Amino acid sequence: MTRKTSKMCSIRRIVEHWEEACYKHETEKLPIYLDLGEPTCFACGESWQGEFDGRRGFTGWAKAPLERAHIIPRSLGGADDDPSNFVMLCDSCHPQNPHTTSRTVYMKWLHSLKPNKEALLKNLIKTWLSDKEDLKIATAIWSDRAEIEQFYEWRSNNTSFHFGTKDWSWDDNVPKMFPDLIVYIESIKNSENKP
């Protein structure tokens, strides 16, 4: 008797499942913000600085160096045709994923790989505030409650946000704030240079 093998679940079905799950399930959330147009490792959040971003369906997801990873491996009874049994992982995270029959253990592992806030903040400062004058202005803004509120007011009037998570998440929102902060700093510098 030959064992019937099921067809491997498509990348599109996996990503669509998790996008829907992020809004419907309270118990199984991804540690990252999932944007269909921005292929991202579900564990570490690697996104290759937008190299594979695409607005035409799932072509970016297919081209990005991501691999389908079973939550419960086929050898332990996991399904190949169920999108909820897969996550998308980069080639660094995939070899580390646990071989387990417990979704709870797998999801804890998935969340354990998120970069810590200190490392994320250092990287954001290095990336966005390498100019000493910009860093000085940003430090002044973050050191004064009134300045922070003024920045938030400016941000709400001058920028737009991706729709998405209903809950505020430090990991999702702080990185998105830095580009706005740079534009705000530029507007301050431009207003100071006007006669």
FENWODA-V570741 format. One line per field, one symbol per residue. ss: DSSP state (H for helix, E for strand, C for the rest). psi: psi as a letter, one per 30 degrees, with the letter a starting at -180 (. if undefined). burial: b if it has 9 or more other ideal C-beta (glycine too) atoms within 8 Angstrom, else e. A space follows every 50 residues. Layout:
ss->???
psi->???
burial->???
//
This chain:
ss->CCCCCCCCCCHHHHHHHHHHHHHHCCCCCCCCCCCCCCCCCCCCCCCHHH CCCCCCCCHHHHHCCEEEEECCCHHHCCCCCCHHHEEEEECCCHHHCCCC CCHHHHHHHHHHCCCCHHHHHHHHHHHHCCCHHHHHHHHHHHCCHHHHHH HHHHHHHHCCCCCCCCCCCHHHHHHHHHHHHHHHHHHHHHHHHCC
psi->kkkkklkkkleeeeeeeeeeeffekfejklglkjkfgikkkfdfgkghhg egkkgibgeeeeflilkkkkejlefggkkfgjffgllkklfeeeffkkjl gjeeeeeeeefffkkleeeeeeeeeeefhfkeeeeeeeeeeffjeeeeee eeeeeffflllklbkfkkkeeeeeeffeeeeeeeeeeeeeeffk.
burial->eeeeeeeebebbbbbbbbbebbeeeeeeebbbbbeeebbbbbbbbebbee ebbbeeebebbeebebbbbbbbeeebebebeebebbbbbbebbbeebeee eeeebbbebbeebbeeeeebbebbbeebbeeeebbebbebbeeeeebbee beebbeeeeeeeeeeeeeeebbbbbbbbebbbbbbebbbeeeeee
//
